[in-house]
Amino acid sequence: AVAVRTGKSEREARVSALSQPQCIPAWRCTHPPAWKMATSVFTLALPTTAAFGPLARPSATRTSTRRVPLRSLSVRAASSDAGKDFPAFAGVSVKQTELGECRVRLEVTVPVSVLEAAYAACIESCAETAQIPGFTFKKGGSRKKKEDHLPPADILVGSVGEKEFRSACVEEMLQNSIPVAMQTVAATALQDSERIETSFEDLAKAFGGKDCAPLGDLIYSIGVEVVPTITWTGDYRKLKITVTSPGDDETDALEAESIFTQQLRSLGTMRVVTGRGLTIGDQVVMDLDAVNAATGDSIEGIKQKKFQLDTGAARLNLPGLIDAITGMTVGEERTFPLTMPSDWPQDFIRGVTADFTVKVSELFQNEVPQATDAMASKIFPEATTVAEAKAMIVESQRENTKALLEQVTNEALVDALAAICDAPLPESIIEETGRQMYSEKMLEMQIGQKMSMDVINQLAAPEMVESYLKSSREEIELIVRRTVACEELFKLENIEVTEEEFKAEVLAAKAEFEQYGTEYDVQRLVAQAGEVLEARKALTWLREHATITVLPPVK
């Protein structure tokens, strides 16, 4: 949402969220009133890479967020139709056992009368579709007609197949008994967290009589995750935070000058370099690979063919690389050690010493033109003079610094809130959140670094995902705890979004997508509109009640 996604435009944030590939069900939230908090309130904002891929140093003008999907803190209520056709379903009983760690087991007892009702329903359903000579049946039709009657059970089961018919009976029984059982935890269960613990084979044994008839009462178990019990270890109404400003007038001017230089270099003429090696200022095309110096294992996500690097303008996130390749000529291959930086996107290789292998395939000298008013609009849109372009870049950088300060402040606020929120975290939520974070990280890397499908497939391997979940456990838990804490705050303080505000946000979002001709999912857009509004309101509440100290930037 706006308050935390300030490094991106709102449209970029919307497009990112609505075009996100869902590798797993993302907490399929229904967002009931007072419990649908914005995903971005609890995101961990990280810099994206600049145009030159994984080695680019994060730019203050480009940031992204890791989004964690939120779940509603209640399961769907039992269907009002459950048991309507078969009153015997009211005989289903449930015994609840607390397992700890946000888990509950429901022991469901289904009386034989309920099984018989499910059996009868399956007999009628199969009779409608089975084509058995001499028998016709239509559910709800008149049974007084001689030609409209059920075939014998043995003939019907034989035509369908015992295994298929027994499976249909189990499904019918579950569809009608699970909503009844879930009513006992409807106020606390996590959306779609219910899992049947009893094996299907054991369930099917209940229909082990003649012609798959029920044998007696059935007992099966359902595992459910429930809302964690939250204890506040501090007063969330009196938070105190200290943040460091990401910039000031001096740093903004330096950053603006760097951006101006990059833009000007992009307008230069490339000349093939001959008779010398690479010098700083050249643009190089090279094949890149790296292995862990300690283990010899390849570092996934590094290997690239024809990687382009402008040594005169790139904002590198890998100190030592340019020095290591300086002097290389076309066709030359060189291997050298580098230490992966502490802010590398893949945290499980941060601080690792890697042996890089580089082979130069092309080398160009950039003949940078003299800046003139004629090219001002190419340096910055709508500028008519060089001076105006520079002024606009400075102003843009100031706005960006302001936005980044708001972002880091919001991050500090939700972190402070999460720090005083003592609650167990559901394991399935942690895993699912981590998997979606990894999916989003891959999407960002694919877009920002233009990786090949081979590299993408390597990163998507199960062992890579599991490695990320293990190494990033602390970070994932932090995001989930932010979710829990902020949703509790939202409920306790009765923060609300009016219908007028919601409608206006939906229309604004819809108009943005249509303006740019971008496809979108209507349901996700509507859900996200509510999230954006509630994120703004939650963060506004935190800002109004917290003591915030801003320190000058580090220089």
N, C-alpha and C positions, 0 to 999 in steps of 0.2 A: 504494500500500500504506500501511499504518497509519503508518509512521514519517515519510513525506513528505506523506501526505494528511491530516495531523492537523487541517487547517483544516476538513475535512469529517468527518462520521461515516463509519464504515466502510461502512455501508449506502449512504450517498449516493455514496461512491466506487464501490461495486460497481454501483449502478444506472447511474451515469454511464458506466462502462466497458462494461457489458453491453447498454445500450440505444443505444450509440453507432452512428450510421449509418456504414457503411463505404463511402466513395465510391471506394476502391481496395482491392485485396487488401492486407491489413495484415500483410505479411511472413509470411503464413500459417505460423506457427511450429508445430513439432511438439514443441518443448521436450524434447529428450533429456536424460537425467540429467546434472547438472553444468553444463549450458549454458542452462538456462531461467531467466534472471534476471528479476526483477520489473520491469515497465514503469515503475512509479512511482519506482524508485530513481533513475532518470535524468530524471525530469520536472522541468520548470521551473515552480515554483509561482508563480502570479500571483493577485492579489486579483480577486474577481469584483465586479461592480457591485451596488449596493444596489437597492432596489425601484424607483427612479425612472429606471433606464435608463442610457444611456451617459454621462450627466453626473454620475452619483453617485460620490462619493468612496469608495474602497475601505474597507470596514469591517473592523476587526480581528477581527470575529467570523465573517467569511465569506471563505473562500479556495477556490481551485480549483487544479487542476493541469493542465498540458499533458502528455498521455501520448504516449510514443513506443512503437510496437509493436516487440517484439524478434524477432529471427530466430534460429533455431538455427544453429550454425556448422558444420553438415554437411548435405549433401543427402540425400534418401532413398536408401538403398542400392539398387543395381540389384535389380529384382524377382527373387526366386528362381525365378520361372516363366519369366523371359526366356530364350528360346532352347530351352526344354524341348521344345516341339513340333517345332522345327526345329534340329537340332544344328548346321546350317551357320552359325548366327549366331555360333558361337564363332570364325569366321573373320574377324569384324570387327576391324580394327586402328585404333589411335588415335595420332596425333602431337600432342603438347602444345607450345604456344608461349606463353611469358610475354609479355604486352602491357604490363605495368606498371599502376599505379593500380588494383590489386586485380582485374585482368582477365586471363583465360586464354582462348586459342582452342584448341579441339579440332578437329583435322582428321580426320574419320572416313572410313575407306575401307571400303566395303561390297562384298565380292566378288559376282560375278554369281550364284554359287550361292545366296547369301542372297537376292538379288533374285528368283531363280526360286522360292525357298521362299515368299516373300511373295506372289508372283504366283499360285502354286498355292493358297495359303490363300484368296486373294480369289476365285479361280475357284470353289472349293468353297462359300464363304460366299454368293456371289451365286447359285449354283445352287440353294441351299436356299430362297431367297426368291423367285427369279424364276419366273414362271408361264409356262413354255414348253411348248406342246402336244407331247405325245409323249415328254416327258422329266420324270422325277422323280428327286430326289436328296436324301438325308439324310446329313449328315456323321456318320461313324462307323457308318453302317448297312452292311448286307451288300451288297457289290457283285457277289455271285454271282447275285443276283436280276436277271432280265432287265430288269425294269421300273425298277430302281434304278441309274441310270448318269448320268454327267455329259453335258450337252449339248456340242456342239462349241464351242470358244472363240469363233469368229467369230459364231456365233448368240448366245451368252451376252453377249459384249461389245456386240453390236448392240442387244440388248434393254435392256441397262442404260444404254448410252451411253458412248462412248469417254472423254469427259472425266470422268464420274463414276467409271468403272472405274479409270482411271489414278490418280485422286485416292485411291481406296480402296487401291490398291497402295502409293502413297507413304506413306499413313498406317500401313499394316500394317508397312512396312519401318521407319519411324521408331519406332513403338511398341516394336519389338523390338531395334533397334540403339542407341537413345539410352541405355537403362539400361546396356548393355554399355559404351558410351563413357564414361558418367558414373562408372563404377567407378574410373576413373583419378584422379578428383578428389573422390571421396566423402568424404575426410577433411577437405577444406578448402573445398569449394564452399558458397556461401550457398544456403539453402533456396529453391527455385523461381526461381533467378536465371538458369537456362540459357535461351538464346535461339538459335534456328536462324538463322544468318546467310545461308545460301544461299537464294535465292528459290525459291518453290514451283514456278515455271515451270521452273527448271533441274533441280529434283528430278524433276519429271514427265517430263523428257526421257529419263531413264534407262529409262522404260517406253515407248519410242517405236518398238518393233519391230512386226511384224505382230500384229494382235489385242492390242496393248499389251504384247507380250512384252518382257523385259529385253534391252537391247542390249549390256551389258557392265558392268564394275565402275563403282561410283558413289563419288565423293568429295564430301562436304559438310562444312560448318563449323558448330560450335556455340560461341557466346560464353558464358562463365561468369564470374561474379564470385566471388572467393575471400576467405577470411578474411584480414584485414590482418595483416601481420607487425608485432607490437607490440614497441616498445623503451621501457623505463622510463628516464626521465631523472632520476629521483629515487627515494628509498626509500619505497614506499607503506606500509611498516610504521611509519614515523616521521613521519606528516603533522602539521603544525602549522597551526591555523586560529584566527582571531579573529573573533568575531561580536558584533553589538550586540543587546542584549536588546530585544524589541519593547515592553516595558513593565515597570512596577514597581507598587508599591502605590498611588502617587500617580496615575499615568496610568490604572490600572485603575479607581480611584474616579471619575475624570473621565469615562472612557468609560461606566462604569455609570450615571452621572447622565444622560449624553446618551441612553443607551438608554431609561432610565426616562421621560425627557421625550418621546421619540418614541412610546413605547407609550401614554403618557397622551394625547398629541395624537391618536393614532389612535382614541381613544374620544370625541373631541369632536363637536360638532354643527356642520355646515356651513351657513352663511348666505350668500346671494347678496350680493355687494358692489354697492352703488349709490352714485353721486354722488362717487366718488373713484377714484384710481388704486391700483395695487398697492403694498402696503407689506410689509415683512418680517414673516412670520408668516402671510400669506395662502397659500391653495392656488390655483394657477393651472393652467388647461387651455389649451394653446397649440399652434399649428402651428410646426414648427421645420425650418429648412433651413440649409445652410452651403456655401460655395464657397471654393476656394483663392483667396486674395486676389491671389496673383501670377499665376495662370494662368486664373482664372475657372472652372475645372473643379469640378463638384459633388463634394463629399466624401461618398463612399458610406457608408451606415450612420448618417448624422446625420439625414437627412430623416425626419420623423415627423409624423403627424397626431394631434391631441388628446393631446399629450404632457402628462402630469400632473406637477406639481412642487410639493412642500410647502416653501415658502421658510423655514418656521420649524423644520424638522427634517431636511431633505435634507442628505446628506453629499456635497456637490458635488465632482466631479473636474474642474471647469472654472472656475477662478478668474475672477471678473469678470462671470459671467452674471447673478447676482441683482442686482448693482449696475446692470447695463445695462438690465434690464427693470423696475426699480423706477419706479413712477409711471405705468406703462402702464395704459390703460383697455381695457374690452371692445371689440373691433373694431379696436383700434389695431395698426398694423404698424410695426416698427422694425428697422433694419439697423445693425450695429455690428461692429467687428473684435475678435477674441479670438485668443489664441495657444493652440494645442493643447498640453496638458501633456505632459511627458516620459514619463509612465506611462500614456498613452492606450493602450487595448487594441490598436488597429491601429498598429503601430510605424512604418509608412511615412508616417504623417501627424503624427508627434510633432514638436513644435516649429514646425509650419506655422502661419502667420497665416491665419485664416479669417474671411470676412465672413459673420456669422450674420444670418439674417432670421427674426424672430419675429412672429407674429400672435396676439394674445390672443383666445380665443373664450369663455372662462368665467373668472370670478373669484369666489372664496369666502373668507369669513372664518371661521376655525376658532374656535368658542367652546369652549375647553378646560375640561373640568370640574375641580373641586377633587378631589384624590386622597383617596379614603376607603377604609376597610378593605373595604367591600362590593365594590369593584371590584378588589381586590388580585389575585384569581385571573386577571383579564383582563389585568393588567399582566405577571404571571409565573405560569405554571401551578403549582397546588398551594399558592400563597401564601395566607395567611388574613388578613394585615394588610399595610398599606403598608410598615411597617418590615421585615417579613419579605420582601416582594417586593424591596425595595431590597437587602437582605442577600443574597438569592439571586442577584440580578443581579451584584452585586460578586463573589460566589464563582464564578459562571459566567464572568465576565470574567477572573478569575485563572487558572482552568483553561484558558481560551482563550489567555492570554498564555503559559502554560507550554507549551501545544501548539505555538504559533507559534515559540517559542524552539527547541523540538525540530526543528521544520520547517526553520528557517533554518540550524540547525546541520547537519542532514542535507544541505541544499543546499550548504553550504560544504564539507562533507567530499567529496561527489562531484565538486564543481568542482575541489577541490585534487587529487583523484585523477586527473581528466581532464587537468589541467594538466601532469602528468608522464607522460602516456601519449602517446608519439610513434608515430602509425600513420596510414597513408593511409586515407581514408574512401571506401567504394564510392559512386559517384555515384547509382546507382539507389536506394540506401538513403536517401541525403540527400533526393532528390526525393520518394520515397514518404513518408518521415517528415514532410516539410514539408507535403505535401498532407493528411495525416491531422491534423496540427496545425491547419491552416486549417479543416478540417472540424469539429474539436472547438471551435475558437474561434467558428465560426458557430453551432454548437449552443448554446454558452453565451450568446452574444448574443441568440439567438432566445428562449431561456427567460428570461433576466434582463431583457431589454428589451421583450419582447412585440412584436417587429418584424412588420410586415406581410409577406405573401408577395412583394410587389413589391420590398421592400428586400432580402429574402433572395435573390431571383433576381438582383438587381443584384450582391450580394456574391459569388454563386456563379458569376458570369461568368468564362470562361477567362482574360480579361485581368487580372481581379482576383486570381485564384489565382496567375498567373505573376508579378504584381507583388509579391505576398506572398513567393513563393519567392525572388525576387531580393533584396528588401529585408531579408528575415529570414534570409538565408543563414548569417550568423555564428551566430545563435541556434540554427538547425537543426543546424549542424555541432557545436555544443557538446553538444546533446542526444545526437546520434549518438556523439560521442566519449565521453560519459558511459557510454553503453551498452557500447561496446567495452571501456573500462577496467574497469568493474564486472564484466562477464562474465569478463574475464581474471582478476581478483582472485578471483572465485568459484571458478574452476577451480584456480588456483595454490594456494589455501589449503584446497582440498578441503572446502568448506562443504557440508553435507548436510542434507536434510530427511528425518526418519524417516517411515515409513509411517503410524505412529500420529498424528503431528502433521498429516500431510496429510489423513488421513481426518477428523480432528476439525475441521479448517478447512473442509473441504467441507461437512460436516454443519451447521456453524454458519452458513455462508453460505446454504445451502439453507433452513435454518430461518428466517433473517431475511427472505428473499424471501417465503416462504410466510406468515409472520406479517403482513406488510403487503399480501399479495395481489398482489405484483408479478410479472409474467411475466419469465422469464429463459431464456437459452439454456444448456442443461446443459453442453455441451462447453466453452463459454467460461467458465462458472462454475468448472468443474473446473480449467481452465488458470489462471484467475485465482487460485484458491486456492493453487496452487503458487507463483505469482508473489508473492503476499502474504507467504507464509512465508519465501521466499528473500530477499525484500527486507528483512524484519525481521532475518534472520540476517546478511546482508551489512552492513547499517548497524550492527548491534550489534558486528560484528567491527571495523569502521572506528572506532567510538567507543572501543572498548577499547584500540586501538593508537595513537590520535591524541592530541596535546596540544591541548586546547580552552580558549581564553581568552574569557570573556564580559564585554563592556563594558556599562556602564549605558546605559539608553535615552537617546536624544537628546530634549531638551525645549526 
